[in-house]
Amino acid sequence: MKITFYGHSCLLVEHGGKRVIIDPFLSGNPSSGVDPSDIRVDAVLLTHGHDDHLGDSVEIAKNNDCPIVANFELAGYCEQQGANVHAMNTGGAYSFDGFKVKFTLAFHGSSIRKGDQFLYAGQPAGILLTMGGKTLYHAGDTALFGDMKIIGELNTIDVAALPIGDNFTMGPEDAVIAAQWVRAKRVIPLHYNTFPVIEQDPERFVASLKEAGIEGTALAAGESIEL
C-alpha cells in the first residue's frame, strides 16, 4: 500500500494498479500541491460533507468515470450533481474490485453550505480501507471516543490517519490516545495548519507518538509512504 498526502485530510492510496482518493480538498487548498484534473483514481471516498472534505469530489469522479463512496445522504447529493455514487453508512462494509471499504463512527458534523443555508449531509464517518492486505484507518474529522478501542480490537490497523488540529476535531494530545486505542502501527497526522485556528506542530506530535511507542510520519504535500 502506497499513501500520498495532498494536504489537510486528503490521501491518495494505491496498490496493485488500484487507486482511491479520500476527502479531496484540492483546488480550494493552496497547500495541496496538485490540480484536481491531474488525479487518476478508481474511486473517491468521503468521510463527510464539509467543504474542506467534499472539495473536488464531483469533478474528480466525473473526470475518472468512477464512483463517489459516501454515506447515503451525501452520496445522494453527489448523484444530484451528476456523479456516479455508491451509498454506504456507518458500520457497513463493501468489497470493491481491489479494495474494501468499511465506515466507522466519527463524532463531528456533516453538512453542505449552499449560500446562507446548510444542507444535511448524513452522519460523519471514519473509513477503514483495506488494500493489498494492509488496512488504513482514516478517522475523518472526529473527537476522541471510547469505541476507538473496539476499532483496534476488531481490526489490524497498519496505519492510522488522525486529525490533530484541535478546535474542530481532537487535538494532538487526544490523537496520541486515539493512536493507542486503535493499536495503530503507524500514524499520519491530518487536518492541521490549513487555517490559523488549527495550527499545530506535527513534529512535536510525532515525538509524542514515539514516547508512546508508536511510529509517526508527518508528510508534506506530495510526499508518500509505503507499507
VMD Tcl script that draws the C-alpha trace (Angstrom):
set ca {
  {0.00 0.00 0.00}
  {1.32 3.41 -1.02}
  {-0.16 6.51 0.63}
  {0.36 10.04 -0.69}
  {-0.68 13.13 1.27}
  {-2.23 16.08 -0.57}
  {-2.79 18.48 2.28}
  {-5.41 18.84 5.01}
  {-7.17 15.43 5.17}
  {-6.63 14.20 1.61}
  {-4.87 10.90 0.99}
  {-4.32 9.05 -2.28}
  {-3.99 5.32 -1.61}
  {-2.85 2.79 -4.20}
  {-1.89 -0.85 -4.59}
  {-1.79 -3.30 -7.48}
  {-2.89 -0.73 -10.02}
  {-5.92 0.41 -7.99}
  {-6.06 3.97 -6.70}
  {-8.56 5.74 -4.42}
  {-8.59 9.25 -3.02}
  {-10.06 10.26 0.34}
  {-11.52 13.72 1.04}
  {-10.02 15.53 -1.99}
  {-10.00 19.16 -0.87}
  {-7.53 20.32 -3.53}
  {-8.45 23.39 -5.60}
  {-9.55 25.35 -2.55}
  {-6.45 24.38 -0.60}
  {-3.24 26.20 -1.59}
  {-1.15 23.60 0.24}
  {-2.47 20.60 -1.71}
  {0.19 20.82 -4.40}
  {-1.93 19.07 -7.06}
  {-4.64 20.02 -9.55}
  {-7.90 18.01 -9.43}
  {-7.70 17.48 -13.20}
  {-4.45 15.54 -12.72}
  {-5.98 12.99 -10.32}
  {-6.48 9.47 -11.73}
  {-8.41 7.14 -9.42}
  {-10.87 4.24 -9.32}
  {-12.99 5.74 -6.53}
  {-13.45 8.81 -4.34}
  {-14.10 8.12 -0.64}
  {-15.73 10.75 1.58}
  {-15.88 10.95 5.37}
  {-18.44 13.77 5.49}
  {-19.90 16.73 3.63}
  {-17.98 19.77 4.86}
  {-16.35 21.86 2.12}
  {-12.81 21.00 3.23}
  {-13.54 17.29 2.67}
  {-16.12 17.15 -0.13}
  {-13.83 19.50 -2.05}
  {-13.36 18.48 -5.70}
  {-15.02 15.07 -5.37}
  {-17.66 15.54 -8.06}
  {-15.18 16.87 -10.62}
  {-12.75 14.02 -9.94}
  {-15.48 11.39 -10.14}
  {-16.73 12.76 -13.44}
  {-13.22 13.02 -14.90}
  {-12.47 9.41 -13.98}
  {-15.93 7.92 -14.55}
  {-15.65 6.42 -11.08}
  {-17.96 6.33 -8.06}
  {-18.05 8.53 -5.01}
  {-18.36 6.27 -1.97}
  {-20.11 8.11 0.86}
  {-22.93 7.89 3.37}
  {-26.43 7.63 1.91}
  {-27.37 11.32 2.12}
  {-24.03 12.66 0.89}
  {-23.98 10.12 -1.93}
  {-27.46 11.30 -2.94}
  {-26.28 14.91 -3.07}
  {-23.28 13.96 -5.22}
  {-25.56 11.97 -7.52}
  {-27.72 15.07 -7.97}
  {-24.55 16.88 -9.12}
  {-24.07 14.27 -11.86}
  {-21.58 11.91 -10.22}
  {-21.73 8.13 -10.08}
  {-22.08 7.03 -6.46}
  {-22.02 4.04 -4.16}
  {-24.01 4.78 -1.00}
  {-23.00 3.24 2.33}
  {-23.45 4.01 6.00}
  {-21.88 3.62 9.42}
  {-20.92 0.04 10.25}
  {-21.36 -1.16 6.68}
  {-18.60 -2.70 4.56}
  {-18.32 -3.38 0.83}
  {-15.67 -5.12 -1.25}
  {-14.89 -3.32 -4.48}
  {-12.52 -4.54 -7.19}
  {-9.14 -4.42 -5.48}
  {-10.12 -2.80 -2.17}
  {-12.57 -2.96 0.72}
  {-14.25 -0.05 2.49}
  {-15.92 -0.01 5.90}
  {-17.45 3.06 7.50}
  {-16.89 3.62 11.24}
  {-18.22 6.04 13.79}
  {-16.91 9.61 13.93}
  {-18.12 12.37 16.23}
  {-18.42 15.60 14.26}
  {-20.95 17.33 11.99}
  {-21.77 16.91 8.30}
  {-23.41 19.50 6.11}
  {-23.06 21.27 2.77}
  {-23.15 25.06 2.65}
  {-25.38 26.49 -0.07}
  {-25.44 30.28 0.17}
  {-26.84 31.08 3.61}
  {-28.25 27.57 4.08}
  {-26.79 24.29 5.25}
  {-27.95 21.03 3.68}
  {-27.98 17.89 5.80}
  {-25.23 15.54 4.58}
  {-25.76 12.48 6.74}
  {-23.64 11.20 9.58}
  {-19.88 11.81 9.56}
  {-17.72 8.71 9.43}
  {-14.26 7.28 9.61}
  {-13.05 4.87 6.93}
  {-11.31 1.51 7.17}
  {-9.68 0.98 3.77}
  {-8.06 -2.38 3.06}
  {-5.81 -2.84 0.02}
  {-3.13 -5.43 -0.60}
  {-3.60 -6.98 2.82}
  {-2.97 -3.67 4.63}
  {-5.56 -1.56 6.44}
  {-5.65 2.23 6.71}
  {-7.91 3.83 9.30}
  {-8.77 7.36 8.14}
  {-10.60 8.77 11.16}
  {-12.16 11.68 9.29}
  {-12.98 14.67 11.47}
  {-13.70 13.41 14.95}
  {-13.35 13.80 18.67}
  {-11.68 11.12 20.73}
  {-14.29 8.48 21.59}
  {-14.22 5.25 23.54}
  {-15.29 2.95 20.70}
  {-11.92 3.57 19.06}
  {-10.84 0.76 21.38}
  {-13.29 -1.56 19.60}
  {-11.94 -0.48 16.20}
  {-8.48 -1.50 17.43}
  {-9.71 -4.79 18.86}
  {-11.56 -5.87 15.72}
  {-9.05 -4.69 13.10}
  {-5.33 -4.70 12.46}
  {-4.56 -1.02 11.82}
  {-1.35 -0.83 9.82}
  {-1.59 2.96 9.62}
  {-4.00 5.46 11.17}
  {-4.55 8.92 9.72}
  {-5.74 11.09 12.60}
  {-6.76 14.76 12.85}
  {-4.64 16.83 15.24}
  {-5.79 20.40 14.56}
  {-7.93 20.84 17.70}
  {-10.81 23.37 17.76}
  {-12.95 21.42 15.23}
  {-11.51 17.96 15.98}
  {-9.38 16.27 18.59}
  {-6.02 17.89 19.22}
  {-2.56 16.30 19.43}
  {-2.91 15.01 22.99}
  {-6.18 13.22 22.27}
  {-4.82 11.96 18.95}
  {-1.98 10.18 20.77}
  {-4.57 8.43 22.92}
  {-6.58 7.57 19.79}
  {-3.48 6.02 18.23}
  {-3.03 3.83 21.30}
  {-6.70 2.83 21.43}
  {-6.83 1.76 17.76}
  {-3.48 -0.03 18.23}
  {-2.00 1.71 15.20}
  {1.37 0.51 14.00}
  {1.98 3.87 12.35}
  {0.25 7.28 12.35}
  {-0.07 10.11 9.83}
  {-1.34 13.44 11.23}
  {-4.14 15.20 9.31}
  {-6.31 18.32 9.49}
  {-3.78 20.86 10.74}
  {-2.16 24.15 9.59}
  {-4.61 24.69 6.70}
  {-6.20 27.57 8.63}
  {-4.84 29.67 11.53}
  {-7.32 28.21 14.02}
  {-5.92 24.67 13.54}
  {-2.20 25.46 13.58}
  {-0.16 22.67 15.17}
  {3.41 21.36 15.24}
  {3.29 17.95 13.52}
  {6.84 17.04 14.52}
  {6.01 17.60 18.16}
  {3.05 15.26 17.69}
  {5.33 12.65 16.10}
  {7.67 12.96 19.08}
  {4.73 12.38 21.44}
  {3.80 9.27 19.48}
  {7.37 8.00 19.79}
  {7.18 8.39 23.57}
  {4.08 6.17 23.42}
  {5.96 3.57 21.35}
  {4.20 4.38 18.07}
  {5.83 5.37 14.79}
  {4.60 8.65 13.34}
  {5.21 10.28 9.97}
  {4.30 13.90 9.21}
  {4.05 14.16 5.43}
  {4.41 17.32 3.35}
  {2.00 17.71 0.45}
  {3.02 15.31 -2.32}
  {5.08 13.06 -0.03}
  {4.34 9.35 0.24}
  {4.94 6.35 2.46}
  {4.78 2.68 1.51}
  {3.73 -0.14 3.80}
}
mol new
graphics top color blue
foreach p $ca { graphics top sphere $p radius 0.5 }
foreach p [lrange $ca 0 end-1] q [lrange $ca 1 end] { graphics top cylinder $p $q radius 0.2 }
display resetview
